[in-house]
Amino acid sequence: MRLELHDHEYKVTAEGLTVELLPKEFALLRFLYLNRGRTFSREQLLDKVWPLEYPVERTVDDHIYRLRKKLGCFPLLRISTVRGLGYSLAVQDTAGTAKPPSIQDTALHETMREIFVKYHQYGQGRSMQILARQQDVLGYELDPFYAVYVHFVQGDLKWLLNTTEAPLTDRLYSLMLFFMFTGDPAERLASCELMIERKILPSFQHQELKILNILDLYAVAGETDKALERLELTYTVIKDPEYENFELPVAINEMFVHLVAGTSDAQVAAMVGNIEERLRARPFLRESGSYNFVHGIWKLRQKNWRDGEALLDEGLRILEVSGFVPLLLQALHRIVFCSKWISYPEALLNKYTQLFEAAQTSHGLDTLLKPLEAIILRELNLL
């Protein structure tokens, strides 16, 4: 069994269940989990979990007691008392437990894949994450594509960089998208164009990068003419029924490009009407959040600071609910780099710059940037 420790929320998740802890309960569990299998005395735990504090030995016993009660829903996790020595945490590997018979049911696996496809379409990233965590309990095997995609959705850059569970060819597109939210947009655009030119990615991901993702980079790099030219190709490609779900994301990206290009408010208003009509028919979380954010940027361009900020914050809230971390990063990336063309009040710019930096730090883009850059440049034969 694998625990997910949510440091900023003091929560622990495993097998689809989430338990909320008090800060010191969380710190104690985190220390024991990182050192599972080892035994620690009360004095050692006091030193590691309560440094520079002066609690009594009974403090450890009380916290262990509460942890055992709260973590009782995880039968494969056990905090043992080692007589005369202290406490030890053991986590049983699910590989050693009996597998449910449904694991062999191919029809069930296909049904579960269809559910993931629906959640993907509706922009419900959190739903996908919760369902993925429950595969051992529900007795199914996660589709190989979604086994990678769920990590991408939740912003698990460390896994995407280091895992041996999926080949790099299956992870490279996800890594490229995270790479695009860092550094100088002009440099990232050059890498993106090179990846497209050399056709490094699998065909569908290659096409998605070419007709959708690159539009943002063109805009933030100030190459709006190229973005508008590329949109002609984009709309030709998405006429194919296979790209039906691209219509809304493309319309939102097009509006963003036109905002940066300085297109008139009358033309932008027409795009707003078109997007809102589409959203009424398909109120997908992911697209709703992205649209609110781009709409907010339009209000800022009009110097309507109050409504602009309200829309930006609502967009961020929806994207957080959706659980699509890459789109949250994209939204914040947009607002920070739009400051080159739109003069925001300093307090507003500082607010979203800090949110962008915090989001990058939260998902490892600060500490993992060098290995991420090395992989991308190596695949482009630039190292």
C-alpha positions in Angstrom: 0.0 0.0 0.0 1.2 3.5 -0.9 0.4 6.5 1.2 0.1 10.0 -0.2 1.0 12.7 2.3 -0.5 16.1 1.6 1.9 18.4 3.5 -0.1 21.6 3.2 -3.4 20.1 4.3 -2.3 17.6 6.9 -4.1 14.8 5.1 -3.1 11.2 4.2 -4.6 9.3 1.3 -4.5 5.6 0.4 -6.8 3.2 -1.5 -9.2 6.1 -2.3 -9.7 7.1 1.3 -8.5 10.4 2.8 -8.0 11.0 6.5 -7.4 14.5 8.0 -4.9 14.8 10.8 -3.8 17.5 13.3 -0.4 19.1 12.4 1.7 17.1 15.0 -0.2 13.9 14.2 0.7 14.4 10.5 4.4 15.2 11.4 4.6 12.1 13.5 3.1 9.9 10.8 5.3 11.5 8.1 8.4 10.7 10.1 7.4 7.1 10.8 6.4 6.6 7.2 9.7 7.9 5.8 11.4 5.5 8.2 9.0 2.6 8.1 10.3 -0.6 9.5 12.6 1.1 12.0 11.8 1.4 15.7 12.1 4.7 17.6 12.0 5.4 21.3 9.8 8.1 22.8 12.9 10.3 23.3 13.9 9.9 19.6 10.4 10.8 18.4 10.2 13.8 20.7 13.6 15.0 19.3 12.5 14.5 15.6 8.9 15.6 15.7 8.9 18.1 18.6 12.3 19.8 18.2 13.0 22.8 20.5 9.7 22.1 22.3 9.3 20.6 25.8 6.5 18.1 25.7 6.4 15.2 28.1 6.9 11.5 27.1 3.1 11.0 27.4 2.8 13.3 24.4 4.1 10.6 22.1 1.8 8.0 23.5 -1.3 10.2 23.1 -0.4 11.0 19.5 0.2 7.3 18.7 -3.1 6.4 20.2 -5.0 9.0 18.1 -3.1 8.0 14.9 -4.1 4.4 15.4 -7.7 5.3 15.7 -7.7 7.7 12.7 -5.8 5.3 10.5 -7.9 2.3 11.4 -9.5 2.4 7.9 -6.1 1.4 6.4 -5.8 -2.3 7.4 -2.4 -2.7 5.7 -0.9 0.0 7.9 0.1 -0.7 11.5 1.9 1.2 14.2 3.4 -1.4 16.5 4.6 -1.0 20.1 7.9 -2.7 20.4 8.2 -3.5 24.1 11.1 -1.7 25.8 12.2 0.0 22.6 9.4 2.3 21.3 7.2 2.4 18.2 7.5 1.2 14.6 5.4 1.7 11.5 4.8 -1.2 9.1 3.1 -0.9 5.7 2.1 -4.1 4.0 2.7 -4.3 0.2 -0.5 -5.0 -1.6 1.5 -7.2 -4.0 1.5 -9.8 -1.3 -2.2 -9.9 -0.7 -4.8 -12.0 -2.5 -6.1 -10.3 -5.7 -9.8 -10.1 -6.3 -11.1 -12.3 -9.1 -12.4 -9.3 -11.0 -8.8 -8.4 -11.9 -9.1 -11.0 -14.7 -12.4 -9.5 -16.1 -11.5 -7.8 -19.4 -15.0 -6.4 -19.8 -14.7 -4.7 -16.4 -11.4 -3.1 -17.4 -13.0 -1.8 -20.6 -15.9 -0.3 -18.6 -13.5 1.3 -16.2 -11.5 2.8 -19.1 -14.8 4.3 -20.5 -15.4 5.9 -17.1 -12.0 7.5 -17.2 -12.7 8.7 -20.7 -15.9 10.4 -19.5 -14.2 12.0 -16.5 -11.4 13.2 -18.8 -14.0 14.7 -21.2 -15.9 16.4 -18.3 -12.7 17.8 -16.9 -13.1 16.0 -13.6 -9.4 15.4 -12.8 -10.1 14.7 -9.1 -12.6 12.0 -10.0 -10.0 10.3 -12.1 -7.4 10.5 -9.3 -9.8 9.1 -6.7 -10.8 6.2 -9.0 -7.2 5.5 -9.8 -6.3 5.2 -6.1 -9.0 2.6 -5.6 -8.0 0.1 -8.3 -6.7 -2.4 -5.7 -9.9 -2.2 -3.7 -12.2 -2.3 -6.7 -10.2 -5.0 -8.4 -9.3 -3.6 -11.8 -6.1 -2.7 -13.7 -5.7 0.9 -14.8 -5.5 1.5 -18.5 -1.8 2.2 -19.5 -2.6 5.6 -20.9 -4.5 6.7 -17.8 -1.8 5.2 -15.5 0.4 8.0 -16.8 -2.2 10.6 -17.4 -3.5 10.6 -13.8 0.0 11.6 -12.6 0.1 14.4 -15.2 -3.3 15.7 -14.1 -2.3 15.8 -10.4 1.0 17.5 -11.2 3.2 14.7 -10.1 6.3 15.8 -11.9 8.6 13.8 -9.7 6.9 10.5 -10.8 6.8 11.6 -14.5 10.6 12.2 -14.4 11.7 9.2 -12.4 9.2 6.3 -12.8 10.2 3.0 -14.4 6.5 2.0 -14.6 6.1 3.7 -18.0 8.6 4.3 -20.9 9.8 7.8 -21.6 7.8 7.9 -24.9 4.6 7.7 -22.8 5.7 10.5 -20.5 7.5 12.9 -22.8 4.4 14.9 -23.9 3.4 15.5 -20.3 7.0 16.5 -19.4 7.0 18.9 -22.4 3.9 20.6 -21.2 5.4 21.2 -17.7 8.6 22.5 -19.4 6.5 25.1 -21.3 5.4 26.7 -18.0 9.0 27.6 -17.0 11.8 29.9 -18.2 11.8 32.3 -21.1 8.8 31.8 -23.4 10.8 32.5 -26.5 13.3 29.7 -25.6 10.5 27.3 -24.7 8.8 28.1 -28.1 12.0 27.2 -29.9 12.1 23.8 -28.1 8.4 23.3 -28.9 8.8 24.1 -32.6 11.8 21.7 -32.8 9.9 18.9 -31.1 7.2 19.4 -33.7 9.6 19.6 -36.6 11.4 16.4 -35.6 8.1 14.5 -34.9 9.5 13.1 -31.7 6.1 12.5 -30.0 3.5 9.8 -30.8 1.2 11.0 -33.6 -1.8 12.2 -31.6 0.3 14.0 -29.0 2.4 15.5 -31.8 -0.8 16.8 -33.4 -2.1 18.2 -30.1 1.2 20.1 -29.4 1.1 21.4 -33.0 -2.5 22.7 -33.2 -3.3 23.5 -29.5 -0.5 23.8 -27.0 1.8 25.9 -29.1 -0.8 28.6 -29.4 -0.2 29.7 -25.8 3.6 29.9 -26.3 3.2 31.9 -29.5 1.1 34.4 -27.6 3.2 34.8 -24.4 6.3 35.0 -26.6 4.8 37.9 -28.5 4.4 35.9 -31.8 0.7 36.5 -32.2 0.9 36.6 -36.0 2.3 33.0 -36.0 -0.5 32.0 -33.5 -3.2 33.4 -35.8 -1.6 31.7 -38.8 -1.5 28.4 -36.9 -5.2 28.7 -35.9 -6.1 28.3 -39.6 -4.4 24.9 -39.5 -6.0 24.1 -36.2 -9.5 24.7 -37.3 -8.9 22.6 -40.4 -7.7 19.7 -38.3 -10.5 19.8 -35.7 -13.2 19.4 -38.4 -12.3 15.7 -38.1 -14.8 14.1 -35.6 -11.9 12.6 -33.8 -11.1 16.1 -32.5 -14.6 17.0 -31.4 -13.6 17.7 -27.8 -11.0 20.2 -29.0 -13.5 22.8 -30.1 -13.9 24.5 -26.7 -10.2 24.5 -25.7 -9.3 25.9 -29.2 -11.9 28.6 -28.9 -10.6 29.6 -25.5 -7.0 29.6 -26.7 -8.0 31.7 -29.7 -9.6 34.3 -27.5 -6.4 34.5 -25.4 -4.3 35.0 -28.6 -6.6 37.8 -29.8 -6.4 39.5 -26.4 -2.6 39.5 -26.6 -2.8 40.6 -30.2 -4.9 43.6 -29.3 -8.0 42.6 -31.2 -10.9 45.0 -30.7 -13.3 44.6 -27.8 -16.2 44.1 -30.3 -14.5 41.1 -31.8 -13.6 39.6 -28.4 -17.2 40.1 -27.3 -18.3 37.9 -30.2 -15.8 35.2 -29.1 -17.2 35.5 -25.5 -20.7 34.8 -26.8 -19.6 31.8 -28.8 -17.6 30.3 -25.9 -20.4 30.8 -23.4 -22.9 29.2 -25.7 -20.7 26.2 -26.0 -20.2 26.0 -22.3 -24.0 26.0 -21.7 -24.1 22.9 -23.8 -21.0 21.4 -22.3 -20.2 22.9 -18.9 -17.0 21.0 -18.5 -15.0 22.0 -15.4 -11.6 22.2 -17.0 -12.8 24.5 -19.8 -15.0 26.6 -17.5 -12.0 27.4 -15.3 -9.8 28.3 -18.3 -12.5 30.4 -19.8 -13.1 32.4 -16.6 -9.4 33.1 -16.4 -9.2 34.4 -20.0 -12.4 36.4 -19.6 -10.7 37.9 -16.5 -7.7 38.9 -18.6 -10.1 40.7 -21.0 -11.6 42.7 -18.1 -8.1 43.6 -17.0 -7.3 44.8 -20.5 -10.4 47.1 -20.2 -9.0 48.3 -16.8 -12.0 46.8 -15.0 -9.8 45.6 -12.1 -12.5 44.5 -9.8 -14.4 42.3 -12.2 -11.2 41.1 -13.7 -9.8 39.9 -10.4 -13.1 38.3 -9.5 -13.1 36.3 -12.7 -9.5 35.3 -12.3 -10.2 34.0 -8.8 -13.3 32.2 -9.9 -11.3 30.6 -12.7 -8.6 29.5 -10.3 -11.2 28.1 -7.9 -12.8 26.0 -10.7 -9.5 24.7 -11.9 -8.6 23.7 -8.3 -11.9 21.9 -8.0 -11.3 20.2 -11.3 -7.9 18.9 -10.1 -6.2 19.6 -13.4 -2.9 21.0 -12.1 -1.3 21.7 -15.6 -4.2 23.9 -16.5 -3.9 25.8 -13.2 -0.2 26.4 -14.0 -1.1 27.4 -17.6 -3.7 30.0 -16.3 -1.2 31.6 -13.9 1.5 31.5 -16.6 -0.8 33.5 -18.8 -1.6 36.2 -16.3 2.1 36.7 -15.3 3.3 37.0 -18.9 0.4 39.2 -20.0 1.8 41.9 -17.7 4.1 42.7 -20.6 1.1 44.0 -22.7 -1.4 44.9 -20.0 -0.5 47.3 -17.2 -1.9 45.8 -14.0 -2.0 47.5 -10.6 1.2 46.4 -8.8 -0.7 44.6 -6.0 -2.6 42.5 -8.6 0.5 41.5 -10.5 2.3 40.6 -7.2 -0.7 38.5 -6.1 -0.7 36.3 -9.2 3.0 36.2 -9.5 3.2 34.8 -6.0 0.4 32.3 -6.7 2.3 31.1 -9.8 5.6 30.8 -7.9 3.8 28.9 -5.1 2.2 26.5 -7.6 5.5 25.9 -9.3 7.1 25.1 -5.9 4.2 23.0 -4.8 4.7 20.7 -7.8 8.4 20.6 -7.9 9.1 22.9 -10.8 11.7 24.8 -8.8 13.8 21.8 -7.7 13.1 19.5 -10.6 13.6 22.0 -13.4 17.2 20.9 -14.2 16.4 17.2 -14.7 13.3 18.2 -16.6 15.3 20.5 -18.9 18.0 17.8 -19.3 15.4 15.2 -20.5 13.8 17.6 -23.0 17.1 18.9 -24.4 18.4 15.3 -24.7 15.4 14.2 -26.7 15.9 17.2 -28.9 19.5 16.2 -29.4 20.6 19.5 -27.9 22.8 18.0 -25.1 
